[in-house]
Amino acid sequence: MSNVQTDLKKLGNYVLGRWEFGEGDGQLLFDASTGEAIARATTQGLDYQDILTYGRKTGGPKLRAMTFHERGRMLKALAMYLTERKKTYYALSAATGATKVDSWIDIDGGIGNLFVYASKGRRELPNTPFYVDGNPEMLSKEGTFIGHHIAVPLEGIAIHINAFNFPVWGMLEKIAVNLLAGVPCLVKPATLTSFLTELVVRDIIASGILPESALQLVCGSAGNMLDFVQSQDVVTLTGSAETGYKLRANPAIIRNSVRFNMEADSLNCCILGPDAVPGTLEFDLFVKDVLREMTVKAGQKCTAIRRAIVPNPLIEEVSKALIAKLSKNTMGDPRQEGVRMGPLAGKSQQTDVREKVQQLLASCQLVHGDLDHYDLMGGDKEKGAFLPPILLQSLKPLEDTTAHTLEAFGPVSTLMGYDSTEEAIALAKMGEGSLVGSIVSYDNAFVKEVVLGSACMHGRLLVNNRDCAKESTGHGSPMPHLVHGGPGRAGGGEEMGGIRGVMHYMQRTAIQGSPTTIMAITQVYQPGAKRHEDSIHPFRKYFEELQIGDSLTTHKRTVTETDIVNFANISGDNFYAHMDETSLEGTLFEKRVAHGYFILSAAAGLFVEPKKGPVLANYGLEECRFTKPVYVGSTIGVRLTVKEKIAQEQKTEEDIPRGIVKWHVEVYDETDEVVALATILTLVQRKEA
């Protein structure tokens, strides 16, 4: 190795609470456009057993001591911090071959994941360190023995082995979820583009926003890392299916039943509906989608369209339209103005894609592109990792499986024709498991048949047409709100998916006991649990003073015919069962029945404390059921119980400190049978911020 190369910056590994630089010269990393050596990476000399243990014992307890809301606020602070510094990341991202658009997907997309999970953590999860899952299960006749489910953070470490194509998004979309769950992580980016990941992690560590050891980083070989995984750990992989198969077979993973989540590159498809003929917006959308997925990130996306499935009568028109668009594509150094597509991430990728294209050409016809002859706007054709868009056509797609099983991970896509909806579905499923498929059609009958027929082989299906095109996020954009993963070849795993992803890092445990005991564990009122009543109306208590199980039994009132008539007049609800006793034959009702919403309103009249106090406002209604008809002459009462408490964040000094209190409302009649159940929410003032 020359002196110039040995003098290159060596990437840091952030482990054991400090930056370590590994031993030896390590692997050279290059600018994808110019071939210039820009850094070295090595993990030689690192002790992975110590690193994993440190994460479990140091970062784990600190994260688990935090509530979901505290973790959510931590993610928001981190997202805002990185947003202020993203210009620096854009500058270095160009060295990976990324254009400005590519970098936006990677950098802003990754930060966006942090924002989404920060919001979901505070809006959809409780302000506790654990999660109460679902509803109680009645396990006994008298209701003294019930069951429930809780989810608690795993007491291990999440190991993220990421791909080269998204060095920022790949890290942030994963850590957003494990950190919200309360689990520390070790990030191992693909060495090829790890210099960009390292830059972002340096800022994260410098910010001091995360607890010590919540995040560790290694840039280089994973070595024997997985030999030290334990039962409470989680391993995630984004990469090739072949790599995933090898890692998943690690004896420690098998022996310890370690959760292994794999998101592998797949042969995703986009299907053009028969209705989408030239001249329709859907035809243009299809061409645009295929073009974009071939050229964004130079086609190096696990979600890229590898198979464009088109009605046979439209193959020629689609080919002409794509050739016209691809002919205008400009390729070169992404730092040059006017460049729309950069190089592949490295020379090894260029070699691999060229080899795969040659294999595909043995059974497919070349429609557009030339592996050896192409123009560049900047960059070095010899030292850079450039490869032009290649459009192929499979002439017998139902018989020849090559294009359904062999992926060229670059700007390569294959056209294939179909004659019927059944054939389109069959072709879609021949990919043997995909992360995403899309359908471009305005024929909802066709769309429904394709979705239901091919969903079993896809992790996500997107339908694009004139109704949603303006706001659609597109075929290749996984969203943090939805699951990202797929069956079969795609790895059989799931990432993100909103709160679903958080549960991947938690242990769901069934708990059994009396309603009072289960209430004490979950901090959620359980029907049948002991309730506490005192002389002070619960609406007179501040948020801190209220306890789960605090209750009020109200006085009673008798429902009259006048009540029903007056409510009908005020509400405009003149449904026959309330107003016309002669029409009740053959119905559920014996006589005129009170409006359900009148019963709920009357219940509020019974339990509300009218004087000014800590209750600031009615915040909403989560659930309501009317379980028994209430007729004229029935007498109703209410049992009001504190069900759950959620402290709210005080965003400004002017905000009144407050929290949300959920109340279990049980309305019963003179026979003590429940006629209505509801959960109402109030905003209740806190004594102190």
Secondary structure, 3 states (H helix, E strand, C coil): CCHHHHCCCECCEEECCEEECCCCCCEEEECCCCCCEEEEECCCCCCHHHHHHHHHHHHHHHHHCCCHHHHHHHHHHHHHHHHCCHHHHHHHHHHHCCCHHHHHHHHHHHHHHHHHHHHHHHHHCCCCCCEEEEEEEECCCCCCCEEEEEEEECCCCEEEECCCCCCCHHHHHHHHHHHHHCCCEEEECCHHHHHHHHHHHHHHHHHCCCCCCCEEECCCCCCCHHHHCCCCCEEEEEECHHHHHHHHCCHHHHHCCCEEEEEECCCEEEEECCCCCCCCHHHHHHHHHHHHHHHHHHHCCCCCEEEEEEEHHHHHHHHHHHHHHHCCCCEECCCCCCCCECCCCCHHHHHHHHHHHHHHHCCEEEEECCCCCCCCECCCCCCCCCCCCEEEEECCCCCCCHHHHCCCCCCEEEEEEECCHHHHHHHHHCCCCECCEEEECCCHHHHHHHHHHHHHHECCEEEECCCCCCCCCCCCCCCCCCEEEECHHHCCEEEECCHHHHHCCEEEEEEEECHHHHHHHHCCCCCCCCCECCCCCHHHCCHHHCCCCEEEECCCEECCHHHHHHHHHHHCCCCHHHHCHHHCCCCCCCCCECCHHHHHHHHHHHHCCCCCCCEEEEEEEEEEEECCCCECCCEEEEEEEEEEEEECCCCCCCCCCEEEEEEEEEEECCCCCEEEEEEEEEEEECCCC
